[in-house]
Amino acid sequence: MKINEVEAAVGVTKKNIRFYEEEGLISPRREPGNGYRSYSAADVERLRRIKLLRKLDVPLAEIRQMLEGECTLADGMNVRVAVRQKVPGQLVVPKSAVVIRDNLEVLFRYKDGRAQWTYVHTSLANSREYVVEANLDRGAELNPGDLVIVSGNLNLADGSEVSLGREQ
């Protein structure tokens, strides 16, 4: 494919396509004789992936690492943390904060830069939130002031490194 065709197929400007080439993110071959760039299906797919990652505000350095297989999208994801209103003796969290692990309800708390797996029981609920209590049978605890991870938690494991981001 020529650069005009790639621009139309991917929705990335020729200027950006050339920039990604200069940055070493894509390497189209050159036509013998005229030196025009010729983009393969793999180059086009790579540009689509770059475009998506840029829409997610992933920095170029991390995109490069992902394309080279040095890290995954999960490694580059920011985790959002929010503390919800207090209910005496209980914690109200968005439904997205509760995930199922080993057929039990779990939420992740943020502590010292890591995700901490916490077994919970859900009780009261509305369309967006649960009231959760620590599952004492599993040795879990919830304390006033705990920071609960409310998004980006589907692929977390106990002890995963996380960084704080602003909730939007």
Rosetta silent file (secondary structure, phi, psi, omega in degrees, C-alpha in Angstrom):
SEQUENCE: MKINEVEAAVGVTKKNIRFYEEEGLISPRREPGNGYRSYSAADVERLRRIKLLRKLDVPLAEIRQMLEGECTLADGMNVRVAVRQKVPGQLVVPKSAVVIRDNLEVLFRYKDGRAQWTYVHTSLANSREYVVEANLDRGAELNPGDLVIVSGNLNLADGSEVSLGREQ
SCORE:     score description
SCORE:     0.000 S_00000001
   1 L     0.000  147.015  174.620    0.000    0.000    0.000 S_00000001
   2 L   -88.489  165.277 -174.036    1.080    3.563   -0.631 S_00000001
   3 H   -60.981  -35.734  178.400    1.005    6.205    2.114 S_00000001
   4 H   -63.203  -39.075  179.622   -2.235    7.791    0.768 S_00000001
   5 H   -68.769  -39.177  178.323   -4.001    4.418    0.997 S_00000001
   6 H   -65.669  -43.452  178.061   -2.696    3.827    4.525 S_00000001
   7 H   -55.743  -45.256 -179.985   -3.816    7.312    5.592 S_00000001
   8 H   -70.033  -39.504 -176.496   -7.344    6.549    4.348 S_00000001
   9 H   -71.456  -37.683 -173.192   -7.442    3.008    5.764 S_00000001
  10 H   -98.468  -30.158 -176.285   -6.146    3.825    9.246 S_00000001
  11 L    83.222   29.409  176.660   -7.229    7.435    9.730 S_00000001
  12 L  -118.085  135.558 -177.585   -3.728    8.640   10.627 S_00000001
  13 L   -66.194  155.806  176.921   -2.221   11.598    8.751 S_00000001
  14 H   -57.732  -37.842  179.270    0.746   11.160    6.426 S_00000001
  15 H   -60.252  -45.179  179.065    2.716   13.416    8.771 S_00000001
  16 H   -68.355  -37.375  178.423    2.021   11.088   11.708 S_00000001
  17 H   -60.528  -45.372  179.115    2.783    7.994    9.627 S_00000001
  18 H   -64.847  -38.432  177.921    6.183    9.463    8.755 S_00000001
  19 H   -60.408  -46.764 -179.706    6.717   10.444   12.408 S_00000001
  20 H   -63.495  -31.984  174.936    6.045    6.867   13.566 S_00000001
  21 H   -67.589  -45.362  178.345    8.512    5.670   10.932 S_00000001
  22 H   -60.069  -34.556  179.796   11.149    8.173   12.163 S_00000001
  23 L   -78.378   -6.315  178.269   10.538    6.915   15.700 S_00000001
  24 L    81.554   15.166 -179.307   11.159    3.355   14.522 S_00000001
  25 L   -81.885  -26.071  173.376    7.636    2.137   15.326 S_00000001
  26 L  -133.447  155.954 -179.085    7.000    1.043   11.730 S_00000001
  27 L  -140.428   76.742  178.782    9.437    0.099    8.954 S_00000001
  28 L   -66.927  149.807  176.838    7.830    0.114    5.513 S_00000001
  29 E   -80.522  161.334  179.556    9.953   -1.273    2.736 S_00000001
  30 E  -103.892  137.116  177.519   11.076    1.010   -0.111 S_00000001
  31 L   -68.278  132.022  176.084   10.120    0.362   -3.730 S_00000001
  32 L   -64.895  141.712  177.535   13.174   -0.357   -5.860 S_00000001
  33 L    95.119  -58.651 -177.061   13.757    2.341   -8.462 S_00000001
  34 L  -103.247  -14.443  176.888   11.518    5.113   -7.108 S_00000001
  35 L    74.812    6.274  179.186   12.143    4.760   -3.349 S_00000001
  36 L   -65.553  148.270  175.838    8.447    5.147   -2.454 S_00000001
  37 E   -71.658  142.183  175.559    7.331    3.618    0.804 S_00000001
  38 E  -128.204  116.816 -174.241    5.331    0.417    0.504 S_00000001
  39 L   -96.742  131.878  178.396    3.271   -0.537    3.562 S_00000001
  40 L   -86.190  170.482  174.959    2.429   -4.155    4.332 S_00000001
  41 H   -60.120  -35.957  178.465   -0.709   -5.438    6.045 S_00000001
  42 H   -65.338  -39.315  177.189    1.438   -5.824    9.194 S_00000001
  43 H   -62.609  -42.914 -179.244    2.464   -2.134    8.994 S_00000001
  44 H   -63.874  -45.041  178.896   -1.200   -1.113    8.683 S_00000001
  45 H   -62.713  -39.815  178.624   -2.213   -3.283   11.646 S_00000001
  46 H   -63.198  -41.618  177.446    0.668   -1.856   13.690 S_00000001
  47 H   -64.817  -37.974  176.646   -0.469    1.704   12.863 S_00000001
  48 H   -61.903  -41.328  179.175   -4.027    0.831   13.946 S_00000001
  49 H   -65.957  -43.416  177.588   -2.658   -0.419   17.243 S_00000001
  50 H   -60.070  -44.864 -179.976   -0.521    2.713   17.690 S_00000001
  51 H   -58.344  -46.026  179.526   -3.556    4.896   16.939 S_00000001
  52 H   -62.185  -46.649 -179.051   -5.640    3.081   19.570 S_00000001
  53 H   -63.638  -37.226  177.219   -2.901    3.296   22.200 S_00000001
  54 H   -65.649  -37.218  176.889   -2.412    7.025   21.515 S_00000001
  55 H   -63.129  -27.621  177.672   -6.185    7.530   22.009 S_00000001
  56 L   -87.768    8.860  179.291   -5.715    5.904   25.415 S_00000001
  57 L    62.121   30.243  175.842   -2.924    8.453   26.134 S_00000001
  58 L   -78.415  126.886 -179.776   -0.245    5.766   26.279 S_00000001
  59 L   -63.915  152.677 -178.695    3.158    7.476   25.904 S_00000001
  60 H   -56.279  -38.559 -179.668    5.297    6.599   22.873 S_00000001
  61 H   -59.675  -41.058  178.957    7.966    4.999   25.045 S_00000001
  62 H   -72.316  -36.245  176.696    5.383    2.539   26.425 S_00000001
  63 H   -60.687  -44.487  178.871    3.915    1.940   22.950 S_00000001
  64 H   -57.420  -45.429  179.579    7.409    1.047   21.745 S_00000001
  65 H   -62.802  -40.316  179.601    7.792   -1.410   24.642 S_00000001
  66 H   -65.462  -43.986 -179.488    4.396   -2.963   23.898 S_00000001
  67 H   -65.771  -29.826  178.982    5.164   -3.345   20.193 S_00000001
  68 L   -88.872    1.292  177.302    8.507   -4.955   21.045 S_00000001
  69 L    78.150   12.852 -179.314    6.820   -7.319   23.520 S_00000001
  70 L   -80.950  -20.910  175.680    8.620   -5.846   26.549 S_00000001
  71 L  -152.372  170.050 -179.112    5.351   -4.994   28.310 S_00000001
  72 L  -114.822  170.703  177.064    1.613   -5.435   27.862 S_00000001
  73 H   -58.838  -38.804  178.993   -1.316   -3.062   27.832 S_00000001
  74 H   -60.224  -35.897  178.122   -2.120   -4.163   31.386 S_00000001
  75 H   -63.579  -32.559 -176.224    1.375   -3.031   32.447 S_00000001
  76 H   -91.999   -2.395 -177.547    0.666    0.424   31.086 S_00000001
  77 L   -76.695  141.479  173.020   -2.796    0.866   32.515 S_00000001
  78 L   -92.946  145.143  179.196   -3.424    3.370   35.285 S_00000001
  79 E  -102.510  133.793  178.206   -5.714    2.330   38.075 S_00000001
  80 E   -93.698  139.821 -178.735   -8.342    4.751   39.326 S_00000001
  81 E  -126.722  137.039  176.996   -8.964    4.990   43.025 S_00000001
  82 E  -145.808  146.059  173.967  -11.903    6.640   44.777 S_00000001
  83 L  -106.821  127.272 -178.429  -13.252    6.731   48.316 S_00000001
  84 L   -95.454  173.014 -177.259  -17.046    6.726   48.474 S_00000001
  85 L   -58.355  152.208 -179.028  -19.363    8.100   51.120 S_00000001
  86 E   -86.583  138.010  168.998  -19.324    6.513   54.545 S_00000001
  87 E  -119.023  126.794 -174.252  -22.141    4.343   55.828 S_00000001
  88 L   -47.701  120.857  176.351  -21.640    3.578   59.523 S_00000001
  89 L    77.366    0.480 -177.564  -19.738    0.307   59.808 S_00000001
  90 E  -141.702  167.744 -178.732  -19.855   -0.327   56.065 S_00000001
  91 E  -123.760  133.956  176.903  -18.314    0.849   52.841 S_00000001
  92 E  -101.789  125.113 -178.774  -20.187    1.920   49.686 S_00000001
  93 E  -132.176  154.708  172.833  -18.300    1.182   46.458 S_00000001
  94 E   -62.426  149.650 -179.889  -19.142    1.260   42.752 S_00000001
  95 H   -57.968  -28.822  179.822  -20.166   -2.137   41.424 S_00000001
  96 H   -65.247  -16.884 -179.276  -17.049   -2.080   39.234 S_00000001
  97 H   -75.769  -21.261 -175.767  -14.915   -2.338   42.394 S_00000001
  98 L   -99.711  125.208  177.128  -16.166   -5.862   43.157 S_00000001
  99 E  -123.711  165.031 -179.557  -14.817   -8.765   41.105 S_00000001
 100 E  -103.394  125.373  174.909  -15.194  -12.530   41.449 S_00000001
 101 E  -132.313  131.134 -179.273  -12.135  -14.613   42.375 S_00000001
 102 L    52.424   38.538 -179.165  -12.385  -18.283   43.302 S_00000001
 103 L    61.082   21.889  177.173  -16.194  -17.857   43.130 S_00000001
 104 E  -124.682  153.141  178.594  -16.052  -15.288   45.935 S_00000001
 105 E   -77.639  132.674 -176.306  -16.573  -11.515   45.915 S_00000001
 106 E  -136.307  145.512  165.020  -13.319   -9.579   46.127 S_00000001
 107 E  -129.262  161.997 -179.733  -12.263   -5.971   45.999 S_00000001
 108 E  -110.584  129.914  173.983   -8.772   -4.553   45.849 S_00000001
 109 E  -100.001  151.119  176.632   -7.500   -1.995   48.311 S_00000001
 110 E   -95.052  124.670  178.228   -4.558    0.268   47.560 S_00000001
 111 E  -148.470  122.177  175.431   -1.775    0.045   50.107 S_00000001
 112 L    52.557   43.408  176.282    1.869    1.115   49.774 S_00000001
 113 L    78.371   10.297 -177.969    1.794    1.097   45.951 S_00000001
 114 E  -131.978  155.471  174.483    0.232   -2.363   45.696 S_00000001
 115 E   -85.459  132.227 -178.898   -3.191   -3.901   45.186 S_00000001
 116 E  -116.940  116.635 -177.281   -4.346   -5.835   48.232 S_00000001
 117 E   -68.955  127.969 -178.236   -6.912   -8.592   47.620 S_00000001
 118 E  -134.673  117.671  176.419   -9.792   -8.377   50.115 S_00000001
 119 E   -72.306  137.361 -178.698  -12.680  -10.851   50.332 S_00000001
 120 E  -136.967  166.900  167.458  -16.025   -9.117   50.894 S_00000001
 121 E  -115.478  136.535  173.343  -19.742   -9.720   51.153 S_00000001
 122 E   -97.226  146.920  177.186  -22.085   -7.442   49.243 S_00000001
 123 E  -130.501 -101.479 -178.656  -25.410   -6.515   50.740 S_00000001
 124 E   -61.425  147.074 -179.594  -27.418   -3.432   49.855 S_00000001
 125 E  -151.140  152.410  166.841  -27.207   -2.310   46.254 S_00000001
 126 L  -125.124 -162.600 -175.158  -28.607    0.177   43.813 S_00000001
 127 L   -69.499  -18.412 -175.821  -28.019    0.390   40.063 S_00000001
 128 L  -120.503  -21.189 -169.441  -24.441    1.648   40.518 S_00000001
 129 E  -136.026  157.867  172.861  -23.117    0.724   43.965 S_00000001
 130 E  -118.213  153.334  161.548  -22.838   -1.998   46.591 S_00000001
 131 E   -94.519  128.081 -179.100  -22.502   -1.856   50.334 S_00000001
 132 E  -119.346  149.207  174.730  -19.611   -4.164   51.168 S_00000001
 133 E  -131.235  148.096  178.008  -18.434   -5.725   54.391 S_00000001
 134 E   -61.022  139.753  175.889  -15.220   -7.628   55.021 S_00000001
 135 L   -84.967   92.933 -175.089  -15.594  -11.407   54.743 S_00000001
 136 H   -64.868  -27.920  177.582  -14.376  -12.243   58.234 S_00000001
 137 H   -62.736  -23.195 -179.707  -14.536  -15.995   57.518 S_00000001
 138 H  -103.747   10.738  177.476  -11.683  -15.416   55.027 S_00000001
 139 L    75.092   19.181 -177.839   -9.671  -13.202   57.400 S_00000001
 140 L   -82.692  155.872  174.781  -10.470  -10.016   55.485 S_00000001
 141 L  -142.268  145.179  171.730  -10.574   -6.555   56.964 S_00000001
 142 L  -126.694  134.939 -177.230  -11.827   -3.156   55.815 S_00000001
 143 L  -125.667  151.593  175.506  -10.868   -0.048   57.720 S_00000001
 144 L   -55.082  135.936  179.218  -12.016    3.567   57.643 S_00000001
 145 L    89.222   -4.554  176.836   -9.919    5.470   55.128 S_00000001
 146 L   -59.830  140.576  173.953   -9.026    2.427   52.992 S_00000001
 147 E   -94.461  124.969 -176.248   -8.524    3.322   49.334 S_00000001
 148 E  -107.412  130.973  178.151  -10.502    0.977   47.105 S_00000001
 149 E   -78.604  122.005 -172.354   -9.514    0.329   43.491 S_00000001
 150 L  -110.429   -6.467  177.252  -12.666    0.875   41.456 S_00000001
 151 L  -151.415  162.871 -179.137  -11.493    0.364   37.862 S_00000001
 152 L    67.728   22.618 -172.606   -8.790   -1.438   35.943 S_00000001
 153 L  -102.811   -1.312 -175.507   -9.054   -4.270   38.452 S_00000001
 154 L   -65.662  -31.786 -177.627  -10.098   -7.225   36.288 S_00000001
 155 L  -105.255   10.206 -179.579   -6.528   -8.361   35.666 S_00000001
 156 L   -75.302  151.383  172.295   -5.084   -7.443   39.044 S_00000001
 157 L  -124.060  159.709  177.537   -3.546   -9.984   41.336 S_00000001
 158 L   -57.758  128.246  177.878   -2.846   -9.692   45.033 S_00000001
 159 L    88.662    0.847  178.381    0.327   -7.655   45.465 S_00000001
 160 L   -60.985  141.332  173.528    0.298   -6.138   41.935 S_00000001
 161 E   -72.546  134.699  177.713    2.081   -2.807   41.676 S_00000001
 162 L  -137.354  158.116  174.733   -0.382    0.011   40.949 S_00000001
 163 L  -124.302  150.975 -178.177   -0.192    3.770   40.640 S_00000001
 164 E   -81.146  138.747  174.026   -2.826    6.289   41.598 S_00000001
 165 E  -130.748  164.961  178.688   -4.696    8.207   38.915 S_00000001
 166 L   -79.996  140.022  175.390   -7.481   10.719   39.081 S_00000001
 167 L   -76.657  136.425 -178.135  -11.030    9.426   38.747 S_00000001
 168 L  -110.775    0.000    0.000  -12.730   11.006   35.726 S_00000001
